[in-house]
Amino acid sequence: MPVARHPPNEETTIHELASRLRRLPPSCGPVRLIGVDGHAGSGKSTFAGQLATALDGAPVLHLDDFASHDALFGWTGRFLSQVVEPLRRGEPAAYMPYDWHARRFGAPLPLPPAPVVLVEGVGAGRRALRPHLAALLWMELTREESWTRGQRRDGEEQRDFWAGWVQAERRHFAEDPSRPYADLLVRQLEEGYEVLPGPANTVGPDQVFTQGDGPAAVC
């Protein structure tokens, strides 16, 4: 998907990106599922929220609602059964968000088959989801910078959680990287965002990627 280079104007970039995403063919029944992936702390939620606004209030699915303490990355089955399968049939979906304080899943939340639905979170571009995505966006920030930002955001009370998360995320991207399959790279600037072509069209069928960062992470 070719992307024109823009001046660092957040509103222009996001609205032009929204226009491009609307023109993509549906990927999951009548829905264009758009993945927004990147390391924890890379700014996925903020960017997805702004993109959703530019898409006239498109629904945003947060993968934090599908993960749990016991299965940080073991949510594929729930996502496919609760979201993908109904949408593929053109039916409304419903998913049960996880309550990280109560440590249990809550009451189902409805998800209509909107023209565009954003899926944001670490692992949004995993191999089990990619066949159902119309496009995959990767937040272009190194894991070290992302994790530092995330830990600063969450504070000391989440220190133990982050220690376990860092190891889990390393393992996840070693086994199931997303960045090499991204259609677009999103880089946050001092003011706004820059959207660049992703490496998706350069990945060969026999190449093996072990991490989720840039070209230096390919081995």
Secondary structure, 3 states (H helix, E strand, C coil): CCCCCCCCCHHHHHHHHHHHHHCCCCCECCEEEEEEECCCCCCHHHHHHHHHHHCCCCCEEEHHHCCCCCCCCCCHHHHHHHHHHHHHCCCCEEECCEECCCCEECCCEEECCCCEEEEECCCCCCCCCHHHEEEEEEECCCHHHHHHHHHHHHCHHHHHHHHHHHHHHHHHHHHCCCHHHCCEEEEECCCCEEEEECCHHHCCCCCCECCCCCHHHEC
